Amino acid sequence: MRASVYVATSLDGFIARPDGSIDWLNEADELVPEGEDCGFRTFMDSVDVLIMGRKTFQQVLSFGQWPYGETPVVVLSHNSVEIPSHLPASVSCCSESPRVLLDRLSAQGAEHVYVDGGNTIHGFLAESLIDEITITRIPVAIGDGIPLFDPVGEDIKLTHLHTTAYDFGFVQTTYRVERNT
Ligand SMILES: NC(=O)c1ccc[n+]([C@@H]2O[C@H](COP(=O)([O-])OP(=O)(O)OC[C@H]3O[C@@H](n4cnc5c(N)ncnc54)[C@H](OP(=O)(O)O)[C@@H]3O)[C@@H](O)[C@H]2O)c1
């Protein structure tokens, strides 16, 4: 089982403003040429299950169109989450711990999971369950927000795998996470 993070951050390391808004990211997307997705489609094609936190789920619902097709999506919450009826049957919710959830998905045949959402990513990193992180840095500093890395967590050592600098200013880097033994 391989677990990955694929996320965009401001240059100062935030995935969203403190209130969860991503206006700065939507604005930056206007710089991106038609048809360019920075490899997101290829990444999604490699994903068996997307695990996302409840807050990210609610924000994605506000986008209108469901962006994940039939890819199985597990929404994490400590409470039951209402899954709108227009979403595919492959969308479910659970309150399992990261370790228990990964073991269940692995037993069900999943080989590659994508973990999304600030607090959710922090939880999986804290349990050393993330193998790879792809960060697309947006050329804007927003000063405050939800950090990609939990400010109170242990040091996380990473190994650089590759970087792509796009001529529209985005810089995308993939790292392997060195597991705490
Ligand atoms: N820049 C990007 O690429 C990017 C990507 C994704 C998201 N975002 C941003 O990230 C923000 C959301 O991040 P966030 O940190 O606020 O929240 P989040 O991680 O999306 O959701 C947090 C919630 O998920 C549930 N949860 C997480 N881990 C759990 C566990 N182990 N067991 C049970 N429930 C668990 C809890 O829900 P309950 O409170 O219901 O118990 C928790 O409050 C959004 O504003 C979105 O814009 C940005």
The ligand as an SDF file (V2000), in Angstrom:
LIG
                    3D

 48 52  0  0  0  0  0  0  0  0999 V2000
   -4.2450   23.7470   -1.4370 N   0  0  0  0  0  0  0  0  0  0  0  0
   -4.6930   22.5370   -1.7020 C   0  0  0  0  0  0  0  0  0  0  0  0
   -4.2190   21.8180   -2.6000 O   0  0  0  0  0  0  0  0  0  0  0  0
   -5.7960   21.9690   -0.8240 C   0  0  0  0  0  0  0  0  0  0  0  0
   -6.1790   20.6380   -0.9770 C   0  0  0  0  0  0  0  0  0  0  0  0
   -7.1890   20.1470   -0.1230 C   0  0  0  0  0  0  0  0  0  0  0  0
   -7.7740   20.9600    0.8260 C   0  0  0  0  0  0  0  0  0  0  0  0
   -7.3580   22.2430    0.9090 N   0  0  0  0  0  0  0  0  0  0  0  0
   -7.9420   23.1330    1.9200 C   0  0  0  0  0  0  0  0  0  0  0  0
   -7.8340   22.5240    3.1850 O   0  0  0  0  0  0  0  0  0  0  0  0
   -8.9290   23.0050    3.9800 C   0  0  0  0  0  0  0  0  0  0  0  0
   -9.4130   21.8230    4.7580 C   0  0  0  0  0  0  0  0  0  0  0  0
   -8.3620   21.3840    5.5890 O   0  0  0  0  0  0  0  0  0  0  0  0
   -8.6490   21.2830    7.1340 P   0  0  0  0  0  0  0  0  0  0  0  0
   -7.3940   21.0400    7.8200 O   0  0  0  0  0  0  0  0  0  0  0  0
   -9.4400   22.4680    7.5370 O   0  0  0  0  0  0  0  0  0  0  0  0
   -9.6450   20.0390    7.2270 O   0  0  0  0  0  0  0  0  0  0  0  0
   -9.7320   18.5990    6.5760 P   0  0  0  0  0  0  0  0  0  0  0  0
   -8.4880   17.8520    6.8180 O   0  0  0  0  0  0  0  0  0  0  0  0
  -10.2320   18.6700    5.2020 O   0  0  0  0  0  0  0  0  0  0  0  0
  -10.9410   18.0320    7.4590 O   0  0  0  0  0  0  0  0  0  0  0  0
  -10.7490   17.9270    8.8520 C   0  0  0  0  0  0  0  0  0  0  0  0
  -11.8660   17.0770    9.4050 C   0  0  0  0  0  0  0  0  0  0  0  0
  -11.7500   15.7480    8.8680 O   0  0  0  0  0  0  0  0  0  0  0  0
  -12.1450   14.8110    9.8650 C   0  0  0  0  0  0  0  0  0  0  0  0
  -10.9950   13.9600   10.1790 N   0  0  0  0  0  0  0  0  0  0  0  0
   -9.7090   14.1330    9.8520 C   0  0  0  0  0  0  0  0  0  0  0  0
   -8.9530   13.0850   10.2750 N   0  0  0  0  0  0  0  0  0  0  0  0
   -9.8230   12.2390   10.8970 C   0  0  0  0  0  0  0  0  0  0  0  0
   -9.6910   10.9530   11.5260 C   0  0  0  0  0  0  0  0  0  0  0  0
   -8.5040   10.3360   11.6230 N   0  0  0  0  0  0  0  0  0  0  0  0
  -10.8050   10.3550   12.0110 N   0  0  0  0  0  0  0  0  0  0  0  0
  -12.0180   10.9540   11.9010 C   0  0  0  0  0  0  0  0  0  0  0  0
  -12.2130   12.1640   11.3190 N   0  0  0  0  0  0  0  0  0  0  0  0
  -11.1280   12.7870   10.8340 C   0  0  0  0  0  0  0  0  0  0  0  0
  -12.6270   15.6120   11.0670 C   0  0  0  0  0  0  0  0  0  0  0  0
  -13.9920   15.8620   10.7670 O   0  0  0  0  0  0  0  0  0  0  0  0
  -15.1140   16.1140   11.9040 P   0  0  0  0  0  0  0  0  0  0  0  0
  -14.8150   17.4940   12.4200 O   0  0  0  0  0  0  0  0  0  0  0  0
  -16.4170   16.0390   11.1130 O   0  0  0  0  0  0  0  0  0  0  0  0
  -14.9890   15.0360   12.9240 O   0  0  0  0  0  0  0  0  0  0  0  0
  -11.8110   16.8890   10.9140 C   0  0  0  0  0  0  0  0  0  0  0  0
  -12.3790   17.9930   11.5670 O   0  0  0  0  0  0  0  0  0  0  0  0
  -10.0000   23.4960    3.0320 C   0  0  0  0  0  0  0  0  0  0  0  0
  -10.1690   24.8370    3.2850 O   0  0  0  0  0  0  0  0  0  0  0  0
   -9.4040   23.3280    1.6590 C   0  0  0  0  0  0  0  0  0  0  0  0
   -9.4850   24.4970    0.9210 O   0  0  0  0  0  0  0  0  0  0  0  0
   -6.4000   22.7770    0.1080 C   0  0  0  0  0  0  0  0  0  0  0  0
  1  2  1  0
  2  3  2  0
  2  4  1  0
  4  5  1  0
  4 48  2  0
  5  6  2  0
  6  7  1  0
  7  8  2  0
  8  9  1  0
  8 48  1  0
  9 10  1  0
  9 46  1  0
 10 11  1  0
 11 12  1  0
 11 44  1  0
 12 13  1  0
 13 14  1  0
 14 15  2  0
 14 16  1  0
 14 17  1  0
 17 18  1  0
 18 19  2  0
 18 20  1  0
 18 21  1  0
 21 22  1  0
 22 23  1  0
 23 24  1  0
 23 42  1  0
 24 25  1  0
 25 26  1  0
 25 36  1  0
 26 27  1  0
 26 35  1  0
 27 28  2  0
 28 29  1  0
 29 30  1  0
 29 35  2  0
 30 31  1  0
 30 32  2  0
 32 33  1  0
 33 34  2  0
 34 35  1  0
 36 37  1  0
 36 42  1  0
 37 38  1  0
 38 39  2  0
 38 40  1  0
 38 41  1  0
 42 43  1  0
 44 45  1  0
 44 46  1  0
 46 47  1  0
M  CHG  2   8   1  16  -1
M  END
$$$$
